[in-house]
Amino acid sequence: MAQHCPVQHGNGNKFSFFFQQAFTIMDQNRDGFIDKADLRDTFAALGRLNVKNEELEDMVKEAPGPINFTVFLTMFGEKLKGTDPEETILNAFKIFDPEGKGHIKADYIKEMLMTQADRFSQEEINQMFAAFPPDVSGNLDYKNLCYVITHGEEKD
């Protein structure tokens, strides 16, 4: 039976909502553009502190100009042509799971969703955790969550 997925709130376009959230989290200085400093801060927030300047410059150079939300979406769109949407969302969650365990701390996701971008309310967090309860260690199985976002029902 299909479950309501709170990630689909708003206009129902889960992908644009997802990318808006990602953009806002990465736009650390909240100026509407992603630059080298934002990328460095994003990597630092994820525990990667030794990112080389050339690496950041190469990332920024991929854009045709300043990286606002539209450019960000276009760049993602070009990279995602012919890809599986489920795999795309999984890869985004993997940013928060550098060890590749397949789960992330529920408390961390809750904090991100309630403090960044188009903030989730406590009710939306409760709905998400009701649909996708963390395990006994407080971890969220994001692989199952991604499957439901893209297919609308849980895997058997």
Backbone as numpy.savetxt, mean C-alpha at the origin, in Angstrom:
# Nx Ny Nz CAx CAy CAz Cx Cy Cz
-19.02 -17.64 0.23 -19.86 -16.46 0.23 -18.98 -15.22 0.23
-19.31 -14.26 -0.61 -18.52 -13.03 -0.71 -18.70 -12.20 0.55
-17.60 -11.65 1.01 -17.64 -10.78 2.19 -17.47 -9.34 1.75
-18.04 -8.42 2.51 -17.80 -7.01 2.25 -16.38 -6.69 2.67
-15.64 -6.07 1.79 -14.25 -5.72 2.10 -14.17 -4.21 2.32
-13.84 -3.76 3.52 -13.82 -2.33 3.80 -12.82 -1.56 2.96
-11.87 -2.24 2.35 -10.89 -1.57 1.51 -11.59 -0.96 0.29
-12.79 -1.45 -0.02 -13.50 -0.97 -1.20 -14.40 0.24 -0.91
-14.26 0.89 0.24 -15.17 1.99 0.56 -14.97 3.16 -0.40
-15.80 4.17 -0.33 -15.71 5.30 -1.25 -16.43 4.95 -2.52
-15.82 5.30 -3.68 -16.50 5.09 -4.95 -16.41 3.65 -5.43
-15.81 2.77 -4.64 -15.74 1.37 -5.03 -14.53 1.07 -5.89
-13.82 2.08 -6.36 -12.63 1.82 -7.16 -11.46 1.54 -6.25
-11.32 0.25 -5.90 -10.32 -0.13 -4.91 -8.90 0.17 -5.35
-8.63 0.13 -6.65 -7.26 0.37 -7.09 -6.88 1.83 -6.97
-7.74 2.74 -7.39 -7.35 4.14 -7.27 -7.26 4.53 -5.80
-8.15 3.99 -4.96 -8.07 4.27 -3.52 -6.76 3.75 -2.96
-6.40 2.52 -3.35 -5.17 1.91 -2.87 -3.96 2.76 -3.26
-3.91 3.21 -4.53 -2.77 3.99 -4.98 -2.76 5.39 -4.38
-3.93 5.95 -4.11 -3.98 7.26 -3.42 -3.37 7.12 -2.02
-3.70 6.03 -1.33 -3.13 5.78 -0.01 -1.61 5.65 -0.11
-1.14 4.86 -1.06 0.30 4.63 -1.23 1.00 5.95 -1.53
0.42 6.76 -2.43 1.03 8.04 -2.77 1.15 8.94 -1.54
0.07 9.02 -0.77 0.06 9.91 0.39 1.06 9.46 1.45
1.18 8.14 1.63 2.16 7.63 2.59 3.58 7.98 2.13
3.83 7.88 0.83 5.18 8.17 0.31 5.48 9.66 0.27
4.45 10.49 0.12 4.66 11.95 0.08 4.86 12.44 1.50
6.02 12.11 2.07 6.30 12.35 3.48 6.16 13.81 3.89
6.57 14.74 3.02 6.50 16.16 3.39 5.18 16.82 3.00
4.26 16.03 2.44 2.89 16.48 2.12 2.83 17.70 1.18
3.77 17.75 0.21 3.74 18.87 -0.74 3.04 18.51 -2.05
2.51 17.27 -2.14 1.79 16.87 -3.35 2.69 16.25 -4.41
3.98 16.11 -4.10 4.94 15.51 -5.03 5.83 14.53 -4.29
6.26 13.49 -5.00 7.23 12.55 -4.42 8.59 12.90 -4.99
9.53 13.21 -4.11 10.90 13.53 -4.54 11.89 12.61 -3.83
13.18 12.85 -4.06 14.23 12.00 -3.46 14.12 11.95 -1.94
13.86 13.11 -1.32 13.76 13.15 0.14 12.60 12.28 0.62
11.46 12.34 -0.09 10.30 11.51 0.27 10.65 10.03 0.15
11.34 9.67 -0.94 11.72 8.27 -1.13 12.66 7.81 -0.01
13.64 8.66 0.33 14.59 8.32 1.40 13.83 8.12 2.72
12.90 9.04 3.02 12.11 8.94 4.25 11.23 7.69 4.26
10.67 7.35 3.09 9.83 6.15 2.99 10.66 4.90 3.25
11.83 4.82 2.62 12.71 3.68 2.86 13.12 3.62 4.34
13.44 4.77 4.92 13.84 4.80 6.34 12.71 4.30 7.23
11.48 4.71 6.93 10.32 4.27 7.72 10.14 2.76 7.63
10.61 2.17 6.54 10.50 0.73 6.35 11.75 0.00 6.84
12.68 0.75 7.45 13.85 0.13 8.06 15.07 0.05 7.16
14.99 0.61 5.97 16.15 0.59 5.07 16.80 1.97 5.09
17.89 2.08 5.80 18.50 3.39 6.05 19.66 3.71 5.12
20.19 2.72 4.43 21.41 2.93 3.64 21.14 3.00 2.13
20.07 3.66 1.70 19.74 3.77 0.28 20.72 4.77 -0.36
21.34 4.33 -1.44 22.32 5.18 -2.13 21.60 6.31 -2.87
22.26 7.47 -2.91 21.71 8.64 -3.60 21.43 8.32 -5.07
22.34 7.57 -5.72 22.17 7.22 -7.14 20.89 6.39 -7.34
20.62 5.51 -6.39 19.43 4.66 -6.45 18.17 5.54 -6.43
18.15 6.52 -5.53 17.01 7.44 -5.43 16.89 8.28 -6.70
18.03 8.76 -7.21 18.01 9.57 -8.44 17.47 8.76 -9.61
17.88 7.49 -9.70 17.38 6.63 -10.79 15.87 6.47 -10.70
15.36 6.33 -9.49 13.90 6.19 -9.31 13.18 7.45 -9.77
13.68 8.60 -9.35 13.04 9.87 -9.70 13.15 10.14 -11.20
14.27 9.73 -11.81 14.50 9.96 -13.25 13.53 9.18 -14.14
12.91 8.13 -13.58 11.96 7.35 -14.37 10.74 8.18 -14.75
10.48 9.24 -13.98 9.31 10.09 -14.24 9.63 11.12 -15.31
8.62 11.52 -16.10 8.83 12.54 -17.12 8.97 13.95 -16.54
8.67 14.11 -15.27 8.75 15.41 -14.60 8.48 15.21 -13.13
8.08 16.27 -12.43 7.75 16.12 -11.00 6.68 15.04 -10.80
6.84 14.25 -9.75 5.94 13.12 -9.53 4.77 13.53 -8.64
3.68 13.97 -9.30 2.43 14.20 -8.57 1.61 12.91 -8.65
0.40 12.92 -8.13 -0.39 11.69 -8.08 -0.66 11.13 -9.48
-0.97 12.01 -10.44 -1.26 11.56 -11.81 -0.05 10.88 -12.44
1.12 11.49 -12.28 2.35 10.90 -12.82 2.62 9.56 -12.12
2.43 9.53 -10.80 2.61 8.31 -10.01 1.73 7.19 -10.56
0.44 7.48 -10.79 -0.48 6.47 -11.34 -0.06 6.03 -12.72
0.34 6.99 -13.57 0.75 6.67 -14.94 1.98 5.76 -14.93
2.95 6.10 -14.06 4.16 5.27 -13.96 3.81 3.86 -13.51
2.93 3.76 -12.51 2.51 2.43 -12.05 1.77 1.70 -13.16
0.89 2.42 -13.86 0.12 1.82 -14.94 1.03 1.22 -16.00
2.10 1.95 -16.36 3.03 1.44 -17.37 3.75 0.20 -16.86
4.12 0.20 -15.59 4.82 -0.96 -15.02 3.87 -2.16 -14.85
2.56 -1.88 -14.73 1.61 -2.95 -14.43 0.94 -3.55 -15.65
1.21 -3.00 -16.85 0.57 -3.54 -18.06 0.82 -5.03 -18.15
-0.26 -5.78 -18.31 -0.14 -7.22 -18.46 0.14 -7.96 -17.16
0.05 -7.27 -16.03 0.30 -7.96 -14.77 -1.02 -8.32 -14.09
-0.92 -9.18 -13.13 -2.06 -9.63 -12.35 -2.33 -8.63 -11.23
-3.55 -8.07 -11.13 -3.84 -7.09 -10.07 -3.57 -7.64 -8.66
-3.84 -8.93 -8.46 -3.60 -9.52 -7.14 -2.10 -9.46 -6.82
-1.28 -9.81 -7.80 0.18 -9.79 -7.61 0.66 -8.35 -7.35
0.04 -7.39 -8.02 0.40 -5.98 -7.84 0.16 -5.54 -6.40
-1.01 -5.86 -5.86 -1.34 -5.45 -4.49 -0.46 -6.22 -3.51
-0.21 -7.51 -3.80 0.69 -8.29 -2.94 2.06 -7.62 -2.87
2.57 -7.18 -4.03 3.89 -6.54 -4.05 3.89 -5.26 -3.22
2.79 -4.53 -3.22 2.72 -3.32 -2.40 2.76 -3.68 -0.91
2.05 -4.73 -0.51 2.09 -5.16 0.89 3.49 -5.65 1.27
4.19 -6.26 0.31 5.52 -6.81 0.59 6.50 -5.72 1.01
6.23 -4.47 0.64 7.07 -3.35 1.08 7.10 -3.31 2.61
5.97 -3.65 3.22 5.85 -3.63 4.68 6.30 -4.96 5.30
6.74 -5.88 4.47 7.14 -7.22 4.92 8.49 -7.58 4.30
9.56 -6.83 4.65 10.85 -7.03 3.99 11.41 -8.44 4.14
11.00 -9.17 5.17 11.50 -10.54 5.36 10.67 -11.57 4.61
9.59 -11.13 3.94 8.79 -12.03 3.12 8.05 -13.10 3.89
7.57 -12.77 5.09 6.88 -13.76 5.93 5.44 -14.03 5.47
4.87 -13.10 4.67 3.49 -13.29 4.22 2.47 -12.67 5.16
2.96 -12.01 6.20 2.05 -11.33 7.13 2.75 -10.10 7.68
1.94 -9.17 8.15 2.47 -7.96 8.79 1.73 -7.75 10.10
2.36 -7.05 11.01 1.75 -6.80 12.31 0.45 -6.01 12.13
-0.62 -6.51 12.67 -1.93 -5.85 12.57 -1.87 -4.44 13.16
-1.14 -4.28 14.27 -1.03 -2.96 14.90 -0.38 -1.94 13.96
0.62 -2.40 13.20 1.31 -1.51 12.27 0.38 -1.07 11.15
-0.35 -2.02 10.55 -1.30 -1.68 9.48 -2.38 -0.76 10.01
-2.88 -1.05 11.21 -3.91 -0.19 11.82 -3.38 1.24 11.96
-2.15 1.38 12.46 -1.57 2.71 12.62 -1.44 3.43 11.28
-0.94 2.72 10.27 -0.79 3.32 8.93 -2.14 3.77 8.37
-3.14 2.90 8.47 -4.45 3.22 7.91 -5.16 4.34 8.65
-4.87 4.49 9.94 -5.57 5.51 10.72 -4.82 6.84 10.77
-3.54 6.86 10.38 -2.76 8.09 10.50 -2.30 8.65 9.16
-2.40 7.88 8.10 -1.89 8.32 6.79 -3.05 8.51 5.81
-2.84 9.42 4.88 -3.72 9.58 3.72 -5.19 9.75 4.11
-6.07 9.05 3.37 -7.51 9.11 3.61 -7.77 8.17 4.79
-7.65 8.72 5.98 -7.59 7.90 7.20 -8.83 7.04 7.41
-8.57 5.82 7.84 -9.65 4.92 8.21 -10.18 5.33 9.58
-11.47 5.17 9.76 -12.06 5.38 11.08 -11.87 4.10 11.90
-12.11 4.20 13.20 -12.03 3.00 14.05 -13.03 1.96 13.56
-14.21 2.40 13.11 -15.24 1.49 12.60 -14.73 0.73 11.37
-14.05 1.43 10.44 -13.52 0.76 9.25 -12.42 -0.24 9.62
-11.59 0.12 10.59 -10.56 -0.80 11.08 -11.23 -2.03 11.70
-12.28 -1.80 12.52 -13.01 -2.92 13.13 -13.60 -3.84 12.06
-14.16 -3.24 10.98 -14.73 -4.04 9.89 -13.64 -4.86 9.21
-12.49 -4.24 8.96 -11.41 -4.96 8.30 -10.95 -6.14 9.16
-10.74 -5.89 10.47 -10.27 -6.96 11.34 -11.36 -7.99 11.62
-12.63 -7.62 11.46 -13.71 -8.62 11.58 -13.66 -9.54 10.36
-13.42 -8.95 9.18 -13.34 -9.75 7.95 -12.02 -10.51 7.86
-10.95 -9.90 8.38 -9.60 -10.49 8.29 -8.94 -10.43 9.66
-9.36 -11.28 10.59 -8.81 -11.22 11.94 -7.32 -11.57 11.96
-6.54 -10.82 12.73 -5.13 -11.18 12.91 -5.04 -12.53 13.61
-3.91 -13.22 13.43 -3.70 -14.50 14.11 -3.36 -14.26 15.58
-3.07 -15.34 16.31 -2.83 -15.22 17.75 -1.59 -14.38 18.07
-0.67 -14.24 17.11 0.53 -13.42 17.31 0.31 -11.97 16.91
-0.93 -11.63 16.48 -1.21 -10.25 16.08 -0.78 -9.92 14.66
-0.65 -10.95 13.80 -0.25 -10.74 12.42 -1.45 -10.81 11.48
-1.40 -10.00 10.43 -2.45 -9.97 9.41 -1.95 -10.71 8.18
-2.71 -11.70 7.71 -2.36 -12.47 6.51 -2.75 -11.63 5.29
-1.78 -10.85 4.78 -2.13 -9.95 3.69 -2.33 -10.67 2.36
-1.82 -11.90 2.23 -2.04 -12.64 0.98 -3.52 -12.95 0.81
-4.18 -13.38 1.89 -5.62 -13.64 1.84 -6.39 -12.33 1.62
-5.95 -11.27 2.29 -6.59 -9.96 2.13 -6.53 -9.52 0.66
-5.37 -9.67 0.02 -5.22 -9.29 -1.39 -6.12 -10.12 -2.29
-6.23 -11.41 -1.97 -7.10 -12.27 -2.76 -8.55 -11.77 -2.70
-9.00 -11.43 -1.51 -10.37 -10.96 -1.35 -10.58 -9.61 -2.04
-9.58 -8.71 -1.95 -9.68 -7.40 -2.62 -9.88 -7.61 -4.12
-9.13 -8.54 -4.70 -9.18 -8.71 -6.15 -10.24 -9.69 -6.65
-10.65 -10.64 -5.80 -11.62 -11.65 -6.23 -12.98 -11.54 -5.55
-13.01 -10.83 -4.42 -14.28 -10.63 -3.73 -14.69 -11.75 -2.80
-13.88 -12.77 -2.65 -14.21 -13.85 -1.71 -12.93 -14.52 -1.26
-13.04 -15.25 -0.15 -11.86 -15.92 0.42 -11.51 -17.16 -0.38
-10.20 -17.49 -0.37 -9.73 -18.73 -0.99 -10.25 -19.90 -0.18
-10.51 -21.00 -0.85 -10.94 -22.22 -0.14 -9.75 -22.96 0.39
